[in-house]
Amino acid sequence: MLLAHNAYLWLDKRIVPDTDILALLPVQEQDPVLQQSFTHMVDAAQQRVIVLVGAADWQDAQRAADAYSAVLATRKDLLQGTDLSDQMQGDWLAKFQQHSLILLTAAQEAQLRQQAPQFWVDAARAKLYSAFSGPKLGAWRDDPFGLFSGWVQERAQETPVRPRDGHLFVANADKQYILLPLTLKVPAFSMGAQEAVMPLLAQAAEAAHKAVPQAEVISSGVILHAAAASSQASGEISTIGLGSLIGIILLTWLTFRSVKPIALILLSIGIGCLGALSVCWILFERVHLLTLVFGASLIGVAQDYGIYFLCNRLNADPKLDSASLLKRLMPGLSLTLLAAVIGYAGLALTPFPGLRQMALFSALGLIFAWLTVVFWFPSLISSGTLKSGALVHAYGATLARWPRLRMNKASLIAVALFVVVAVIGFSRLGSNDDIRLLQNPPKHLISDQIKLSKLLDAPTPVQFFLVRGSSTEAVLQREEALKQRLDPLIAERKLSGYQAMSNWVPSEQTQNARRALLEEKLLHAGGPLEQLATDIGEDKDWAVATRAHLLASGSLLTMDAFLQSPASEPWRHLWLGQVDGVHASIVALRGLSFADLALMQGTAEGLEGVQWVDKVSEISSVLGRYRVYMGWVVAGAYLVVFCLLFPRYRRHTWRVLAPTALASIAALALLGITGQNVQLFHVLALMLLLGVGVDYGIFMQEHPDRRNTTPWLAVGLSAANTILSFGLLGLSRTPALQAFGLTMLFGIALVWVIVPCFRTEHAEQA
């Protein structure tokens, strides 16, 4: 059934591993508006691909960009460029010209209140007669005082990008670049989409370099990072999974010198992985790629139960049938499964959906592997059919010479050295929960992102102001109050600018106030407009007609009308609309430095409905809180496991848990000595270490007779395979998995070394 279901899932392509790293992060369930704002910004960003094609000479840049675009034009089903036709630009401008009277900058409003009427007459005459009065948007009569032109120029300052020869243009001191904003027509986190888009972008870059060898191509987009992460994770699945399997096969062969035990171990692992995948898909209908990477390390743990059974079968009385042997082993097998599931359950207590999926996948894998051993192994292996080689006897002989913890001088010295190392390690141990430390994108993507950010002065999608209100009007008014606080920061060069919907659609209150101000200062009888008519030789009727024409362009601009126009396309992601009963918008910041993040928090204080959102700090704070919280959970888990074990082991229960506890302390000390900071994923590894390491204590306490080397063999094989598995996970280039793997690597190795020191003698157990 499992084989059939997995074949159906894979062959029918129902399992498409999820590569969205955001799917691993916690959801802000207490504040749906805040969560929606972040999702909105990210969704807008993830379907964009930004490409800059540059060269020292403008003509070269054009040729390279045209060659690049020609390749993309063949697959408009994947990527679509931006329409830069004259008709599109005309439609963009026409929408605002219909409302030009109420579109003013803050500086223009201040001038209207402060400047004498003659200032405006002189400004209008200069605009009429001077060839260098700036860009002319339509007829002079439509905007005699240059107010609308000034507003358009201020809007243009929101980006350094300018139109030039039918292209979007930006430059630095060395090169001139053509900007190619592309819209992704397929999901960015679809592996199928990545496999189609990435070769297309590579082919386009190759065409650009072929046309102009010295051309520079800078690319940025979520799909580029997702594709790099997918490629890395896919490679790690192969490395970790195949490496673990090869190690298990080799060690099993060296131990039993037979193919049958290898087949049995692989059977338990295979059923464990198939069962975990089937149930996870039924529950989640999607499986994250990192779940599969982490699940690959499950191979090193799922074999514990099979190895324990086979090692006991190896040294058992040949007359004892496997069913009777299993009955004898069931208490220890059951406790080892329970302890491991408790360890993985600790991962499920976090608010991270990805970690919960990893925990469920791993716990299910262990349960299916355990069930395979219980229900299949006794039937598939008869008594007296296993043999061991010289390596097994040599390894088993080491137990007799292994030191035991006693009340003697050697033990006291060992304890003292352990305490000293632990104190030194813990004194150097720090913590750093910054989520950015868990990222490891390729260097060329980071370099391109930095270059592009400097050239385009683009805002970040993870740090912004969230503005809420009971209506659209309330939101726009609160945006305007916020901008009054941000303008001084721009003057102090703390910011280079901001993007807000109220830049394009002022509040009705502001629009009405501006119209009244213009009528009072410029359009009233005997005012600057009539003075201007006299100066340029026009009669009073011209002034009346011009006033009527200008007032006609003073109708209110609504948010709905703006959102329906092509001009709104670059800014729609700033408007959330109505969410959970309130209206909301986003004010994005340009040129914000890391040093000024705290300043932004203070800027929002006292403004009703305005909240500073720093998703990076928020997630980092969550990581820090849960690092501390999970530390207490680990301590509580030790108490729970102690209570579970006590009915069976009584006064020797501490011997089962002590090796894992000491190994956890030593692992943390080693992290401190090697200069690493503790993260949540180190603590989560300690939780799993409890679930896995306590197995070895159980194995040793189930068979206390020092002459019986079966448990020591089971510990050695299990630990070696687990070390191999998590050691390979420690080589992962995904920092979270690497931290997890290294902690498990140190911990399991130390448990292996420590556990025989706490064994009891047969007489003592009796």
C-alpha positions in Angstrom: 0.0 0.0 0.0 2.8 2.4 0.9 4.7 1.6 -2.3 1.5 2.1 -4.4 0.7 5.4 -2.7 4.2 6.8 -3.0 4.3 5.7 -6.7 1.0 7.5 -7.2 2.3 10.7 -5.5 5.6 10.8 -7.4 4.6 9.6 -10.8 1.5 11.7 -10.9 3.7 14.7 -9.8 1.4 15.3 -6.8 4.5 15.7 -4.6 6.3 18.9 -5.7 8.6 19.8 -2.8 7.9 23.3 -1.4 11.0 25.6 -1.6 9.4 28.7 0.0 11.6 29.5 3.0 8.8 31.7 4.4 6.7 28.6 4.8 9.1 27.6 7.6 8.5 30.9 9.5 5.9 31.5 12.3 2.6 33.0 11.4 1.5 36.1 13.3 -1.9 34.7 14.2 -2.6 37.3 16.9 -2.5 40.1 14.3 -3.9 39.1 11.0 -3.5 42.6 9.5 0.2 42.6 10.3 0.6 39.1 8.9 -1.3 40.1 5.7 0.9 43.2 5.3 4.1 41.1 5.3 2.5 38.5 3.0 1.3 41.2 0.7 4.8 42.8 0.4 6.5 39.4 -0.1 3.9 38.2 -2.6 4.5 41.4 -4.6 8.2 40.9 -4.6 8.3 37.2 -5.3 6.7 37.5 -8.7 9.3 40.1 -9.9 12.6 39.6 -11.6 14.7 42.7 -12.0 17.5 42.7 -14.6 20.0 45.4 -15.3 22.0 45.2 -18.5 24.9 47.7 -18.5 27.9 48.9 -20.5 30.1 52.0 -20.5 28.6 53.1 -23.8 24.8 53.7 -24.1 24.7 52.2 -27.6 26.4 49.0 -26.3 24.0 48.9 -23.4 21.0 49.1 -25.8 22.4 46.3 -28.0 23.0 44.0 -25.1 19.6 44.7 -23.6 17.8 44.1 -26.9 19.6 40.8 -27.3 18.6 39.9 -23.7 15.0 40.8 -24.3 14.8 39.0 -27.6 15.5 35.7 -25.9 12.9 36.4 -23.2 10.3 37.3 -25.9 10.2 33.7 -27.0 8.7 32.6 -23.6 6.2 35.2 -22.6 4.4 32.4 -20.8 7.2 32.5 -18.2 8.3 36.1 -18.1 6.6 39.3 -19.3 8.3 42.6 -19.7 6.8 46.1 -18.9 5.0 48.1 -21.6 7.0 51.3 -22.2 5.1 52.5 -25.3 4.3 56.2 -25.7 0.5 55.3 -25.5 1.1 53.7 -22.1 3.1 56.7 -20.8 0.4 59.1 -22.1 -2.3 57.1 -20.3 -0.3 57.2 -17.1 0.0 61.0 -17.3 -3.5 61.7 -18.4 -5.0 60.2 -15.3 -3.3 62.7 -13.1 -3.8 65.7 -15.4 -7.5 65.3 -14.8 -6.9 66.1 -11.1 -3.8 68.3 -11.4 -5.2 71.2 -9.3 -5.2 69.1 -6.1 -1.8 67.5 -6.7 0.8 69.6 -4.9 4.0 68.9 -3.0 4.5 69.9 0.6 7.1 72.5 -0.5 4.6 74.0 -3.0 1.9 74.3 -0.2 4.4 76.1 2.0 5.3 78.5 -0.9 1.6 79.2 -1.5 1.2 80.3 2.1 4.4 82.3 2.3 5.2 83.8 -1.1 3.8 87.1 -2.4 1.5 87.1 -5.4 4.2 88.6 -7.6 6.4 85.5 -7.0 3.8 83.4 -8.8 3.4 85.9 -11.7 7.1 85.9 -12.3 7.3 82.1 -12.0 4.5 81.7 -14.6 6.1 84.2 -17.0 9.5 82.4 -16.7 7.8 79.1 -17.5 6.2 80.6 -20.5 9.2 82.4 -22.1 12.3 80.5 -20.9 13.6 77.6 -23.0 15.1 76.1 -19.8 12.1 76.2 -17.5 12.0 72.4 -17.1 9.8 69.7 -18.6 6.5 70.9 -20.1 3.7 68.5 -19.5 0.9 69.5 -21.9 0.0 73.1 -22.8 1.3 76.0 -20.7 -2.3 77.1 -20.1 -3.0 73.7 -18.4 -0.3 74.4 -15.7 0.8 78.1 -15.9 2.3 78.2 -12.4 4.2 74.9 -12.9 2.6 73.3 -9.8 1.6 70.0 -11.5 5.0 69.8 -13.2 6.6 70.1 -9.8 4.4 67.4 -8.4 5.3 65.0 -11.2 9.0 65.8 -10.8 8.8 65.0 -7.1 7.0 61.7 -7.9 9.9 60.9 -10.3 12.3 61.3 -7.4 10.9 58.2 -5.8 13.2 56.3 -8.1 16.4 57.1 -10.0 15.1 55.3 -13.1 14.3 57.5 -16.1 12.9 56.8 -19.6 15.4 57.1 -22.4 15.0 56.0 -26.1 12.2 53.6 -25.3 14.0 52.0 -22.4 14.2 52.5 -18.6 17.6 54.0 -17.8 19.8 54.3 -14.7 23.5 55.0 -14.3 26.4 55.2 -11.9 29.9 56.7 -12.4 31.1 53.8 -14.5 28.3 52.4 -16.5 24.9 53.0 -18.0 22.2 50.4 -17.4 19.0 49.5 -19.0 16.4 48.3 -16.5 14.3 45.3 -17.5 11.5 44.8 -15.0 10.0 41.4 -15.5 6.9 39.8 -14.2 7.0 36.1 -13.4 4.0 34.3 -14.9 4.6 31.1 -12.9 5.0 30.5 -9.2 8.4 31.5 -8.0 8.7 28.5 -5.6 7.6 25.9 -8.1 10.6 23.6 -8.9 9.1 23.1 -12.3 9.0 26.8 -12.9 12.6 27.2 -11.6 13.8 24.5 -14.0 12.2 26.4 -16.9 13.1 30.0 -15.9 16.7 29.6 -14.8 18.0 28.2 -18.2 16.0 30.9 -20.0 17.7 33.7 -17.9 21.1 32.1 -18.5 20.4 31.9 -22.2 19.4 35.6 -22.3 22.5 36.6 -20.4 24.6 34.6 -22.8 22.9 36.4 -25.8 23.7 39.8 -24.1 27.4 38.9 -23.7 27.5 37.6 -27.3 26.2 40.9 -28.6 28.4 43.0 -26.3 31.2 41.0 -24.7 31.9 43.6 -22.1 28.3 44.0 -21.0 27.3 43.5 -17.4 24.1 41.6 -16.4 22.8 42.1 -12.9 19.8 39.9 -11.9 17.7 39.8 -8.8 14.5 38.0 -7.8 13.0 35.6 -5.4 13.0 32.8 -7.9 16.8 33.1 -8.3 17.3 32.5 -4.5 14.6 29.8 -4.5 16.3 28.0 -7.4 19.7 28.2 -5.7 18.2 26.8 -2.4 16.4 24.0 -4.3 19.6 23.0 -6.1 21.5 23.0 -2.8 18.8 21.1 -0.9 18.5 18.5 -3.7 22.2 17.9 -3.6 22.2 17.6 0.2 19.4 15.0 0.1 21.5 12.9 -2.2 24.6 13.4 -0.1 23.0 12.8 3.3 20.7 10.0 2.2 23.1 8.0 0.0 26.0 8.6 2.5 23.9 7.3 5.4 22.7 4.3 3.4 26.2 3.4 2.2 27.5 3.7 5.8 24.7 1.5 7.2 25.3 -1.1 4.5 29.0 -1.2 5.1 28.8 -1.4 8.9 26.1 -4.0 8.8 28.1 -6.1 6.4 31.2 -5.8 8.6 29.2 -6.9 11.6 27.1 -9.7 10.2 28.9 -10.7 7.0 25.6 -11.4 5.4 23.2 -9.8 3.0 20.1 -10.7 4.9 20.6 -8.3 7.8 21.4 -5.5 5.4 18.1 -6.2 3.5 16.2 -6.2 6.8 17.7 -2.9 8.0 16.9 -1.3 4.6 13.4 -2.7 4.7 12.7 -1.0 8.1 14.3 2.3 6.8 12.4 2.1 3.5 9.0 1.5 5.2 9.8 4.3 7.7 10.5 6.8 4.9 7.5 5.7 2.7 5.1 5.8 5.6 6.3 9.2 6.8 6.0 10.7 3.3 2.5 9.2 2.7 1.0 10.4 6.0 2.7 13.9 5.8 1.3 14.4 2.3 -2.2 13.4 3.5 -2.0 15.8 6.5 -0.3 18.8 4.8 -0.8 18.2 1.0 2.7 19.7 0.6 6.1 18.7 1.8 8.9 21.2 2.2 12.2 20.5 0.6 14.1 21.0 3.9 11.8 18.4 5.4 13.2 15.9 3.0 16.7 17.1 3.7 16.1 16.7 7.4 14.3 13.4 6.8 17.3 12.1 5.0 19.1 12.2 8.4 16.3 10.0 9.8 17.9 7.1 8.1 20.7 7.2 10.7 18.1 6.9 13.6 15.4 4.6 12.1 17.8 1.7 11.9 18.3 1.6 15.8 15.4 -0.8 16.4 16.4 -3.2 13.7 20.1 -3.2 14.8 19.0 -3.8 18.4 16.9 -6.8 17.4 19.6 -8.2 15.1 22.4 -7.8 17.6 20.4 -9.7 20.2 19.5 -12.3 17.7 23.2 -12.7 16.9 24.1 -13.7 20.5 20.9 -15.3 21.6 20.4 -19.0 22.3 19.9 -20.7 18.9 17.0 -22.6 20.4 15.2 -19.4 21.2 12.8 -18.5 18.4 12.6 -14.9 17.2 9.1 -14.4 18.4 10.1 -15.2 21.9 13.2 -13.0 21.6 11.1 -10.1 20.5 8.8 -10.6 23.5 11.8 -10.4 25.7 13.1 -7.2 24.0 9.7 -5.4 23.8 10.0 -3.4 27.0 13.4 -1.9 25.9 12.2 -1.4 22.3 9.0 0.3 23.4 10.9 2.7 25.7 13.4 3.6 23.0 10.6 4.5 20.6 8.8 6.5 23.2 11.9 8.4 24.2 12.7 9.2 20.5 9.1 10.4 19.8 9.3 12.6 22.9 12.5 14.1 21.4 10.9 14.9 18.1 7.7 16.1 19.8 9.9 18.9 21.2 10.4 20.2 17.7 6.6 20.3 17.2 6.2 22.6 20.2 7.7 25.5 18.3 5.6 28.1 16.3 7.5 27.2 13.1 5.3 25.3 10.6 8.4 23.9 8.9 9.8 22.5 12.1 6.5 20.9 13.0 6.4 19.2 9.6 10.0 18.0 10.1 9.1 16.7 13.6 6.0 14.8 12.4 7.9 13.4 9.4 10.7 12.1 11.6 8.4 10.7 14.3 6.2 8.9 11.8 9.3 7.5 10.1 10.5 6.0 13.5 7.1 4.6 14.3 6.8 2.9 10.9 10.4 1.5 11.2 9.6 0.3 14.7 6.4 -1.4 13.5 8.4 -3.1 10.7 10.8 -4.6 13.3 8.0 -5.8 15.6 5.7 -7.3 12.9 8.1 -8.4 10.2 11.5 -9.2 11.7 10.4 -12.3 13.7 8.9 -13.8 10.6 11.8 -13.0 8.2 14.7 -14.2 10.4 14.8 -17.6 12.0 16.9 -18.5 15.0 20.6 -19.2 14.7 21.1 -17.9 11.2 23.3 -14.9 12.0 27.1 -15.0 12.4 29.6 -12.4 13.5 33.1 -11.6 12.3 36.4 -10.8 14.0 35.6 -7.1 14.1 32.6 -7.8 16.3 34.6 -9.8 18.8 37.4 -7.2 18.9 34.9 -4.3 19.5 33.0 -6.3 22.1 36.2 -7.0 24.0 36.7 -3.2 24.6 33.7 -3.2 27.0 35.7 -5.2 29.6 38.5 -2.6 29.5 36.2 0.4 29.5 36.4 2.5 32.7 33.4 2.6 35.0 32.3 5.5 37.2 33.2 4.6 40.8 34.0 6.5 44.0 37.7 6.4 43.4 40.5 8.8 42.5 40.4 8.3 38.8 36.7 9.0 38.6 37.1 12.2 40.7 39.8 13.5 38.4 37.6 12.7 35.4 34.7 14.6 37.0 36.9 17.5 37.9 38.3 17.8 34.3 34.8 17.6 32.9 33.6 20.4 35.2 36.6 22.6 34.2 36.0 22.1 30.5 32.3 22.7 30.9 32.9 26.0 32.9 35.4 27.2 30.3 33.1 26.3 27.4 30.0 27.9 29.0 31.9 31.1 29.9 32.7 31.6 26.2 29.2 30.6 25.0 27.1 33.4 23.6 23.8 33.6 21.8 22.8 35.2 18.6 19.2 34.7 17.3 19.5 37.0 14.2 17.5 35.2 11.4 20.0 36.6 8.9 22.6 34.2 10.3 20.5 31.3 9.1 20.7 32.4 5.5 23.5 31.4 3.1 22.6 32.4 -0.4 25.3 32.1 -3.2 27.8 35.0 -3.1 27.0 36.1 -6.7 23.3 36.6 -5.8 24.3 38.7 -2.7 26.7 40.8 -4.9 24.0 41.3 -7.5 21.4 42.3 -4.9 23.8 44.8 -3.3 24.6 46.4 -6.7 21.0 46.5 -7.7 19.8 48.0 -4.4 22.4 50.8 -4.7 21.5 51.6 -8.3 17.7 51.5 -7.9 17.5 52.8 -4.3 14.7 50.3 -3.7 13.0 49.8 -0.3 13.1 46.5 1.6 10.0 44.4 1.8 10.6 43.3 5.4 10.8 46.7 7.1 8.1 49.3 6.7 5.3 51.3 8.5 1.9 49.7 8.7 -0.9 52.3 8.7 -4.5 51.3 9.8 -7.8 53.1 9.9 -11.5 52.7 9.9 -11.8 53.9 6.3 -9.6 54.8 3.3 -9.8 58.4 4.3 -8.5 57.7 7.8 -5.6 55.7 6.5 -4.6 58.4 4.0 -4.7 61.1 6.7 -2.6 59.0 9.1 -0.1 58.4 6.2 0.2 62.2 5.8 0.8 62.7 9.5 3.5 60.0 9.3 5.2 61.7 6.3 5.4 65.0 8.3 7.7 63.1 10.7 9.7 61.4 8.0 10.5 64.5 6.0 13.0 65.9 8.6 14.7 62.5 8.5 15.2 62.8 4.7 16.6 66.3 5.3 19.1 64.8 7.8 19.9 62.0 5.2 18.7 59.3 7.6 16.4 58.2 4.7 16.6 58.8 0.9 12.8 58.8 0.6 9.6 56.9 1.1 6.8 55.3 -1.0 3.2 55.8 0.1 -0.1 55.8 -1.5 -0.9 59.2 -0.2 1.9 60.5 -2.5 -0.4 59.7 -5.4 -3.8 60.0 -3.8 -4.0 62.6 -1.1 -6.7 62.4 1.5 -10.0 64.1 0.7 -9.3 66.5 3.5 -6.0 67.4 1.9 -7.4 67.6 -1.6 -10.2 70.0 -0.5 -7.7 72.1 1.5 -5.4 72.4 -1.5 -8.2 73.4 -3.8 -9.3 76.1 -1.4 -5.7 77.3 -1.0 -5.2 77.6 -4.7 -8.4 79.5 -5.1 -7.4 81.8 -2.3 -3.8 82.4 -3.4 -3.8 82.2 -7.2 -7.2 82.1 -8.7 -9.2 84.8 -6.9 -10.3 88.0 -8.5 -7.4 90.4 -8.8 -5.0 87.7 -7.9 -1.9 86.3 -9.7 -3.8 84.7 -12.5 -5.4 88.0 -13.6 -2.1 89.9 -13.1 -0.5 87.3 -15.3 -3.1 87.8 -18.0 -2.4 91.6 -18.0 1.4 91.0 -18.2 1.2 88.7 -21.2 -1.4 90.9 -23.0 -4.5 88.7 -22.5 -7.9 90.1 -21.6 -10.1 89.4 -18.6 -12.1 86.8 -20.5 -8.9 84.7 -21.0 -8.3 84.8 -17.2 -11.9 83.7 -16.5 -11.7 80.9 -19.0 -8.3 79.8 -17.7 -9.6 79.8 -14.1 -12.6 77.7 -15.2 -10.2 75.3 -17.0 -8.0 74.9 -14.0 -10.9 74.4 -11.5 -12.2 71.7 -13.8 -9.0 69.7 -13.0 -9.7 70.0 -9.3 -12.1 67.1 -9.0 -11.3 64.6 -6.2 -9.0 61.7 -7.0 -10.3 58.5 -5.3 -8.3 55.5 -4.3 -10.5 53.2 -6.4 -10.0 55.3 -9.5 -6.3 55.3 -9.0 -6.0 51.6 -8.4 -7.9 50.9 -11.7 -5.4 53.0 -13.7 -2.2 51.7 -15.3 -0.3 54.3 -13.3 -1.0 52.5 -10.0 0.7 49.2 -11.1 4.1 49.8 -9.4 2.4 50.9 -6.2 -0.5 48.6 -5.7 1.4 46.4 -3.3 1.4 49.4 -0.8 -2.4 49.2 -0.5 -3.9 46.4 1.6 -7.5 47.6 1.4 -9.9 46.1 3.9 -8.4 43.4 6.1 -10.2 41.9 9.1 -12.6 44.8 9.4 -10.0 47.7 9.1 -8.4 49.4 6.1 -4.6 49.4 5.9 -1.7 50.5 3.8 2.1 50.3 3.8 4.7 53.1 3.8 8.0 51.7 2.5 11.3 53.4 3.1 14.2 53.9 0.8 17.8 54.3 1.9 17.3 53.0 5.4 20.5 51.8 7.2 20.7 49.2 9.8 21.9 51.8 12.3 18.7 53.8 12.0 16.2 51.0 12.6 15.6 51.9 16.2 15.0 55.5 15.1 12.1 54.3 13.0 10.4 52.7 16.0 10.4 56.1 17.8 9.0 57.8 14.7 5.8 55.9 14.9 5.2 56.5 18.6 2.2 58.6 19.4 0.7 58.3 15.9 -2.6 56.5 16.1 -2.9 53.5 13.8 0.7 53.7 12.7 3.0 50.7 13.5 6.7 50.1 12.7 7.2 46.6 11.3 10.6 45.0 11.3 10.0 41.4 10.3 13.7 40.5 10.6 13.8 41.7 14.2 10.4 40.2 15.0 11.4 36.7 13.8 14.8 37.0 15.5 13.0 37.9 18.7 10.7 34.8 18.3 13.8 32.7 17.8 15.3 34.1 21.0 12.2 33.6 23.0 11.8 30.0 21.8 15.5 29.3 22.4 14.9 30.1 26.1 11.5 28.4 26.1 12.9 25.2 24.5 15.7 25.1 27.0 13.1 24.7 29.7 11.2 22.2 27.6 14.4 20.1 27.3 14.8 20.2 31.1 11.1 19.2 31.5 11.5 16.4 29.0 14.3 14.9 31.1 11.9 14.8 34.0 9.2 13.2 31.9 11.5 10.5 30.5 12.8 9.8 34.0 9.3 9.2 35.2 8.6 6.9 32.2 11.8 4.9 32.9 11.6 4.7 36.7 9.0 1.9 37.0 11.4 -0.4 35.1 14.9 0.7 36.2 14.1 2.1 39.7 17.3 3.2 41.4 19.4 2.8 38.3 17.2 5.1 36.2 19.7 8.0 36.6 22.3 5.8 34.8 20.1 5.6 31.7 19.8 9.4 31.5 23.1 10.6 32.9 25.2 9.9 29.7 22.9 11.9 27.5 22.7 14.8 30.0 26.5 14.9 30.3 26.9 14.7 26.6 24.5 17.6 26.1 26.5 19.7 28.6 29.7 18.8 26.9 28.3 19.5 23.4 27.4 23.0 24.5 30.8 23.5 26.1 32.4 22.4 22.8 30.3 25.0 20.9 31.5 27.7 23.3 35.2 26.6 23.0 35.0 26.6 19.2 33.5 30.2 19.3 30.0 29.4 18.1 26.9 31.2 19.4 23.9 29.2 20.5 20.7 29.4 18.4 17.3 27.8 18.7 18.4 25.0 16.4 21.2 24.0 18.8 18.7 23.7 21.6 16.3 21.8 19.4 19.1 19.3 18.6 19.6 18.8 22.4 15.9 17.8 22.5 16.4 15.2 19.8 19.7 14.1 21.4 17.7 13.2 24.5 15.3 11.1 22.4 18.2 9.3 20.6 20.9 9.2 23.3 18.6 7.6 25.9 18.3 4.6 23.6 21.9 3.7 24.4 21.4 4.0 28.1 18.3 1.7 27.8 20.3 -0.8 25.7 23.1 -1.0 28.3 20.7 -1.2 31.3 18.6 -3.9 29.7 21.6 -6.2 29.6 23.8 -5.3 32.6 26.1 -8.4 32.5 29.5 -7.1 31.4 30.1 -10.5 29.7 27.2 -9.9 27.4 28.5 -7.6 24.7 25.2 -7.5 22.7 24.0 -4.1 24.0 27.5 -2.6 23.5 27.5 -3.8 19.8 24.0 -2.4 19.3 25.1 1.0 20.8 28.2 1.0 18.6 26.4 0.3 15.4 23.5 2.7 16.2 25.8 5.5 17.2 28.2 5.1 14.3 25.3 5.2 11.8 23.7 8.2 13.6 27.0 10.0 13.7 27.4 9.4 10.0 23.9 10.6 9.3 24.0 13.8 11.4 27.7 14.3 10.6 26.7 14.7 6.9 23.8 17.0 8.0 26.5 19.1 9.8 28.1 19.6 6.3 24.9 21.2 5.0 25.2 24.7 3.7 21.8 25.5 5.2 23.0 27.1 8.5 20.0 25.9 10.6 20.5 22.3 9.5 24.3 22.7 10.0 23.8 23.9 13.6 21.5 21.0 14.2 23.8 18.4 12.7 26.9 19.6 14.5 25.2 19.5 17.8 23.9 16.0 17.2 27.3 14.9 15.9 29.1 16.1 19.1 26.3 14.8 21.4 25.9 11.3 19.9 29.7 10.8 19.8 29.9 11.8 23.5 27.0 9.6 24.6 28.7 6.7 22.9 31.9 7.3 24.8 30.2 8.0 28.2 27.4 5.4 28.3 29.5 2.4 29.2 31.0 4.3 32.1 27.5 4.2 33.8 26.8 0.5 33.3 25.9 -1.6 36.3 27.3 -5.0 37.2 24.9 -8.0 37.0 25.1 -8.5 40.7 24.1 -4.9 41.4 21.1 -5.1 39.0 20.0 -8.3 40.7 
